């Protein structure tokens, strides 16, 4: 087995050991053991890195041996890691390592806040070092998770192996991240179970099949119906879990739940105090593969109306979460309050960042009437409505006669009223008719509804925001300059993301400044000109330097504000990587949320990539022009007089001078051929994505005709049994021509012979080229494996490089067999729709 095969086998066996297991420690322990066993390492560790409170925290999740710090090799690697993390900081670092211990470092200046690892650390890995000349250690990054340390006391890892470990390290990092995700999911499950237990009504979680299987019951169920055989028999309990068991109703229960519908019926339960009546709601859990449901028991005597309301709110919640716009969510909310709670005076007011008011988006028939008969924006800030919105708490008015203030619609309500915050979106306002008070139970329902509305609005804003970001970036992708990109983005931001005051700044490394690119029209009206932020003199620069999003409640009072007289209060700044920053602002304080930050961070990440695309596009365009100029003009113009002078010398001189002149001529011919190959290679790469339908027979005949004229002393045999169409690179004929030419150029037999055939074989359309030469040199075939500049060193190498790229871009397979000559086979993917196309010979 070759060293390359051994390496592949080793990497494969390590890969088998990398998978997400029950715990993070189990995942890293097994993976680390495989790394060390297969790579013959004597010491190793896996660190988890997170950032918190402006510090990078490292903890050892796995280590071999258990106390690696006792070994000098491990300590040297640890010190190197410490040194790497210290880079760019002036603070001292204390180190304490162990399976549970943590190492804390000041966070690197460009590390994103809350990211899984320090940006400076990732940029500096992998690194390696030597101890006592014979011992080597390696520090490799685990993207999004931490660091892998490997050490060997008596040897080292070759460069190819270290490089080949990169995808395995990424797989290990993904497995570790999956473990962390599972931990979060378990925490969510625990929270769900806590909610499950906290609900005051009896609830059962069960499945129905050949028999009833209880999964869980809450405490209220056990208290109401008893536990096990203590107060009721198992059959009695079973009939409570699945109403109708043992009767004709059983099939109806099963069928209803199996359809994914809620099953409802009344139950009777004999207790010590007599017969109790319950309303049973069986709510199915969809897509579990079995008939699984949650059963809720409602005491009809004093809670039937209340539980009926809950059921209606449940339905309303599903409808809310299915709405696609803020207006439709608000309208659905108003309808729910009116129909379920019977409050005709109701309105949903959402905050308008442009006008900085609470605007009525949806109202009931008699709610929030303005002076002109229609709902008006709510502008008064010293009121209970703004208090509810600002403080995020419910405001309840129980005595309208004692109320002294302003509410939507003007004046005090006739009955009780309540204003509930809808997160950062706005408020839900409702009041009772007549002198009716708002009951505690109704306030409970309204709070639940307001939370559902917040979820629905957040979901809608997030979905619409991400959709807007996608459409905006798609349009900005056509920009040729950063200025065009900024103009396109800022033209759409105000309407699509509700950010009327926004601007983009580009970093100028030479000036160490953030220079303005563009801003929204609203920002133009407010500021006129955008400022330039120098190093360290603004909040924007801090966000750029630390590569972390900054949400400022009141920028006018911030110590690092750029302008002491700024009208801006609320501000959010998102870094665009090394490109610059995106800032949104408001003249009101505390108006931006984490949801705004998340959407803007998605936009920022796309703009960062888009800026690089524009830069690369400009660089490639310029490079393409330069290369074309050199190959087309400079090289040819220089070679022509050189070869002319050499021809003159060759004719007029003799002896050694004539020999040198002939060598000059040959070098000119080789150089001209290299330039021609370079032009061809450039053309191949430029058209790599422009495949088209081609007749394989026609392409072969075109290539054969060109080569036949070049080598009249040789024999070229062309056999075209089928002429199928294939999807291929437009330079397919050129690639085939190079294969034919290669068969003649290196063929030193007395009668050079090359055969080419086209057939429809089971794997797909096939072209086969065979020559009777000595066989192609292995160093020429290495050109295909390397894919680097070595193709320019040998004429045939360049030709093979062109062949390899054309076949690769055509999604075909190229194979060489060396035996009494060379046989090259090109196999195209089989296309069932083209078996009958162009059959026969041309």
C-alpha positions, 0 to 999 in steps of 0.5 A: 500500500502506498503512503498516499493510500495509507494516509487515506486509510488512516484519515478514513478510520479517524473519520469513522470515529468522529460522530456526535454522541450522547455527551460532548465529552464522549464525542471528543474523547472517542475522536481524540483517541482515534486521532492519537492512535492512528497518527501515533501521537503521545499527547493530545487535547481538545479545547472548547473556546467561547467568548464572554465578557470580552474574554476568550474562555478555553476549557479542556473537553478531552485530554490524553493522558488524563493529566497532560500538563505533566508532559513538557511537550503538552506544556510547550503546546499550551504555552504556544496557544497562550502566546497566540491568544495574547497576540494583539493584547496588552493584558497578562494571561493566567493559565489553569488547565484541566478537564473542567478548568477554564483558561480566560484570555482578553478577547481579540480586537477583531473577534465577534462578540458571542462567537464560538472562538476568537477571530485572532486565534482562528486566523493564526492556526494551524501552527506547529512547534518542536521540543528537544528536536525530536518532539513535535506538537500541532495546534489546529482550529476546530471551526466554530468550536475550539482547538485540537492539540496533537503531539508526538515525542518521537516524530512528526506529521508530514505536511500532507497529512496535516493539510488532509486533516482539515476536513476531519477537523471540520467534521469534528467541530460539526459533531461538537457543535451538534452536541451543544445543539442537543444540549440546548434542545434538552434544555428546551425540552426541560422547559417544555416539561416545566410548562407541562407540569405548571398548567393547572388543568389535568393533562395526559400525554399518551399513544393509542394502538393495540393498547393505551400507553401512557407517556406522561401525566401532569400533577393536576391529572394525578391529583384529580383522578388519582395515581395508579390503583390508589383511587381508581381501577386501571380500566377506569383510568384507561377509559379516562385516558382514551374516552370510549375504550371498550365501546363503539366510540373507540373507533371514532376516537382513533380515527379522529386523532389519526386524521390529525384532528382534535377529539372532544367529548364529555367525561364523567368521573366518580370521586369521593365528593360525587360525580364530576363532569369534564370536557376532554380535548385530545390534541394530536401530535402530528408526524410522529408515526403513531397516534399520539396526543395530549389530553386536556380535562376541563371541569365543565361545572365552573371552567367550561367557559374558560377552557372553551376560550382556551380552545378558541385561542388555540385555534386563533394562535394557529391562524395568527402564526399562519398569517404572512403580513403584520396587518393581517396578524393585527386584524386577526388579533382584533377579531379574536378579542371581539369574538372570543372575549366579547370586547367590541372596543379593541385596537392594535397599535404598532410603533412606526419608526419613521413617524415615531408614533403608535399607529392603529393597524387594526381596530374594532368597530367602535375602537380608537375613533379619531376626530375625523371618524377614523383611527388616528396615530397615538402620539402622546408619550406621557400616557398609560399607553406609552407606559405599557409600550415603554416598560413592557408591562400590562397597564390595567384601569379598573375604575374609569371614574378615577382615571385621569389621562388619555387613551385611544379614542380620547378620554376615559373608557366607559368601563374597565380597560387594559393596555398590553405590550406586544413586545417591541412591536406595539400595544394591544388596547381594549376596554369593556362596554358600559360599566363592565370591568375587565375580569382577571380571567380576561386579562390572563387570556389577553396576556396570552394572546398578546404573547402569541401576537408578539410571536406571530409579528416577530415571525412575520417581520423576520420572514419578510425581513430575510426575504427583503434582504435576499431580494435586495442582495440579489439586485445589488449583485449586479452592481459593478462598484461599491457605490452602486451596491450601497445605493441599491441597498439603501434605496430599499432599506427604508421600506423593506426593513423599516429603517428610514435613517441608515448609511454605509461606511467603507474602511480606508486602511491607508487613512485608518478611517471609515469613509461614507459611501451613501445614506438613505434619503431620510438621512440626507434630509436630517444630516446632509453630509455623512461624517468620516470616522477616524480611528477610535473616535466613534461608536461606529469605529468601535463596532468595526474594530471589535467586529461586534454589533452595537445597539445603543439606547441613547447615542446622544448621551453615550461617552463615545458619541461622534457629535455632541450635538447629534439628534440621534438617540437610538442607534445600531451599528453592524460591522461588514467584516473588513469592508466597513459598517452599516448603521441605522439610527432613530431620533428616539431612544431605545427603539432597536431590538435584537430582531433588528440586529439579527436581520441587519447582521444577515444583510451585513454578512451578504454585503461583506461577501458582495463587496468581495465579489465586486472587488474580485470581479474588478481584479479579474476583469483587469487581470484578464485585460492584462493577460490578454494584452501580454499574450496577444501583443507583447509576447508575439511582437517580441518573438518575431524580431528575435526569431528573424535575427536568429534566422539571419545568423543561422544562414550567415554563420557556421559552426557553433554560432549556427548551433546557438542560432538554431537553439534560439529559434527552437526556444522562440518556437517553444515560447510561442507554443507556450503562449498559445497554450496559455491563451487556450487555457485562459479561454477554457477557464473563462468558458468553464460554465458555458457548456452546450449540446454538441455532436460527439462525432462532429467534434471528433472529425473536426479535431482529426481533420486539424491534426491530420494536416499537422502530421502527414507522415503518420496514420490517423484512423477515425471510427465513428460508430455513433454520433450521440449528443453530449453536454460539454465545454465548447472547447471539446474539439480542442481537447480531443485535438491535444490528445491526438497531437500528443499521440503523434508528437511523442511517438518515435516508431517508424510508422506512427499510428493513432486511432480514435473511435466514438461509441455508445457504451453502457456507461455513456458516450465514449471517445477512445484515443490509442497510439502505438508510441512508447507510452506517455511519461508519468511526469506528464500525467502528474500535471493533471493531478497537480492543477498548478503552474507546472503545466506551463513547463512542458508543452504536452503537460499544458495540452494535458492540462487543457484536456483535463479541464475541458473534460472536468468542466464537461462533467465527464471522466478521463482515464489513461491506460499505459500498455504498448502505447497510451489509451485515453478514454473519455466517458460522458454521462449517459443521457437516456433521452438521447439514445436515438439521436444522431445514430449512425456514421457521418 
